[in-house]
Amino acid sequence: MSPHRMDRPSLLGTVTLLLACCLLFFGRTAYAQTLVLAQISDRPKKDYRQLRPMADHIVQAMAPFGFRRAEVRLYPDLPAFEQAIRNGQVHWITETPLTAARLYQHQLAIPVARKWKRGQQTYQSLIYVAKDSPIHNLGDLAGRIMAFEHPDSFTSFFLPLQALRQAGMTLVPLDSPHQSVPADKVGYTFSRNERNNLLWVDKGIAAAGALNDGDWSIPDRLPAELVQRMRIIHRSPSYPRAFEMVTSTLEPEAREALQQALLSLDPERDRPLLQRYEKSSRITPLEAGDLDLLRSLEVETLP
Amino acid sequence: MRSRITSSLTRRLTAGFAALILILAAVQSVLLVKSFHEYSRFSIDRGNTHLTNVLKGQLERDAKLLGQTLSSQLDIPLYHLDLTEIGDHLTKIQRTQNLEYAYLFNSRGTLLHDGSSTIPEFGLPAEVLIPLQPSNQLEIRWQDDRLHLVQPVNAAGHIVGYLALAVDFSEALHSLTTHNQELQSAAKTKEREVLTHLVLVTVLLLLVALWIVYRFCHHLFKPLQALAEKSLRYGEGDRSIRFDIAQEGEIGQLGRALEQMRRGLEQSHHQTNQLAYLDNLTQLPNRHWFQQSLDSLIKRAQQRSQRLGVLFIDLDHFKEVNDTAGHEMGDLLLFEAAARLRNLLLELDLSDPDDDEVLLARLGGDEFVTLYPDLASSEHAAELARRIAEVLDDPFLIDGRYFRISSSIGITVYPDDGITSSEILKHADIAMYAAKQSGRNQYAFFSPQMNQQLHQRIEVLQGVRTALEQGHFHLEYQPVLSLADGRIRGAEALLRWHHPEQGLISPGLFIPTIEDSDLIGPVTEWVACQAVQDLLQLQQLKPGFSISINISGAALHQDSTRDFLTELKQREQVPDNCLNVELTETSMIRHLDDCRQTLKQWKAAGMNIWIDDFGTGYSSLSYLHQLPIDGLKIDRSFIRELKPGSSNSLVATIMTLAESMNLYVVAEGIETADQRDCLARLGSCLGQGFGLHRPMPLSALQQLLEAENDTLAADVRSDTDSSAVRYGAEAEK
């Protein structure tokens, strides 16, 4: 905008200005979209409640990029989730390593930070049996039923499955724990949550269960009485607990801003906010090897 | 007092009514309260039962709803065996409901979850844990206040498990019990309230009813009270009272009845007055009235210093009229006599015209009394007595028969013979008695000696009674001889009285006295009995010996004497013609007809009849002929006149007469030998007298007879046939 033109205002110039203003207005309005935080969830109500405050907080930092509002979207399974991401409906994802690896490997999202979900920076998978069980190693599980938590669970499906495969066991999925299992294979079924997992093992519905070490060690997560009746027969290596990811729907600057907003959360100052955000204790930058880890996880081997 | 009678009746009726109502009200109240109590208990219990049922029904529905809701929520978790979610559901309802337990069993009936975090009883069979057995339908059971429920859980049309719940509804049911207790206590309070109201209303109604009853009774009994007051006033002497009440019904009837009673009473009073003051038979004033009249006349005579004559009249021989002609005749005669006396007094007009004092009265029986007011002279009283005697002396013609009576009149004068009415009347009675004693048909003025005589007479009568009781009497016998041969034919029994103090009392003193009294019967019977006993003894000495006893005129006319003698003779089996009865002419002739019957009876019984004191009476010879006479006893006065050398025609005539009538003769009072000789010359007869034998005791007579027997025995040997006149029984034979 030159001063000269300002000196000679014309109808065209005026119209152009008005149009520019309108464009600016409408452009800004079109740009003031909703920041969408998404996750795969089979308990949408709980998860929505856990995610919403953080979304509402972070969106404030995203205002310069036109994000006035925040929204939590929960998808029942990976395909639906990936489709939504491809459709550009998701900006921000908070997920455990398994889903994070899948999205990363499918180039739908990239990690921007580690999330200390449930206060854990990392976690590992445990395979356990009842103390009085005759099972002492993974090979003893042949012909038995193994209870996993969820098909999307990293520590309670992916990691134990890997471990069993590596131990040379063949696994067959079961519709219900009452089904019989071939003597040379390990049948598995999903307990839907950690307490069920433990109860099944305790009540003999399943011969062994798989949980992460957080479930095991954090008090009140599981009935201590039951936990004490269990014996751990396998521990996996430790993995980051969860990742904060962004999609390509966000502009690079906006990604940067989001990453900064997340990393700027102070464990002390923002404790309540973090606590409500899936009981997280802090959010820290990615560490070396995180991307490699995500890239190397053999997610496609899952049934 | 009067008002108290009726008001007490009113009060009593009211009190009675009150008592009755009170009892009724009490019973009613008790019943009502009891019924109310029972009804409230019943309705509360029913309500409670209903509420309990409704509540239980509601609780069951709630429990069922809960079970259904829960089971519908549990189907998927159960399918997934999601113990966590199942546990969450169970825990959730365990928190909100009074759940005793919430169990989920699998389709085999073993426990999957009990809502606890560790499910310690996992796998236990249902029968260990719950009272109900799982089945393909809803099962419900109440145990105490707990509701047990087993609900099948369906998934896709199959039973995948069973939900078992036990809900403790004790709180709800307890609150119901509390509610029930509150209701009962409220009902109790209400009961008391109702009772109080009931009592109050009852008392109020009772008071009103009592007031009405009291007023009603008061009104009802008012006429009764009036009648009671009238009765009392009538009783106090108010003769103006009338009991008629202008009212119908019972009270009116009572009034009329009382009025009727009053009239009856008035009439009765009038009659009583008449009875009290008038003699029923003669309609003359009676003794009572007369006594009052005499009192007032004496008082007046005293005030006026006048004299007053009292004439006591007794009809002579009236008793015989009664005895012989009957009491009706006697009554008619009394009536006639009263009329004559009344007429006489009217004629003489002795009464004071200013007053109606009674001058003539009948004192009872055959006794009348008249008064002579303002008596100027005793001679006037004597004149009146003579007029009375005249009037009564006329024969009475009654029922076609003539009766002759006379009167004995005693006269006293106030104040000479007494100053009180009773004294003067008593003295008049005594004077009358004296007149009667001196031969009847006379009048006599009172004199003090009469009093003395009366006392003597009373003494004699008392003495005779005592003598009869204590045996002071005895008999003496004066033998009767045949003058021709001097032998004893019999004896006359003579009564003797030996008084323990006064010694022998002359027969002349007491015999006339008892003849006028009722003692003549007993004395005659005593004499007869004694004489018969003695006779039987004497006859052992002299068979055919006879004894005479004297029967007075008074005794002769008594039926009892007649029958007594007859029976005595028969009972003692006295031989015939040995018991003689001596009678005076006078006594026989007075009542000839009756006498004839008696004599015939005696004669028929075998007794002989002799006439005593023959010649002194006025008997007609024809009587002698009519009567069954056996002999005559010539009075001593004739015998005394017998003189040797004179014609002695009177005695001779009697003896001739007797001979002609076939009668035997006894000469009484032979005292001298001359007299005996004279008699012997005049003819054959029997004799008796001091000149022959004096009266003697039985023993002496027995000795005499024994002596004669001895003499006779001596004579028999030498004696040829005797021409002696046989006496008594022997003569007959």
Interface residues (C-beta under 8 A of the other chain):
Chain A: S176 P177 S191 R192 N193 R195 N196 L199 W200 D202 K203 G204 I205 P223 E225 L226
Chain B: Y79 H80 L81 D82 L83 T84 E85 G87 S117 T118 I119 F122 G123
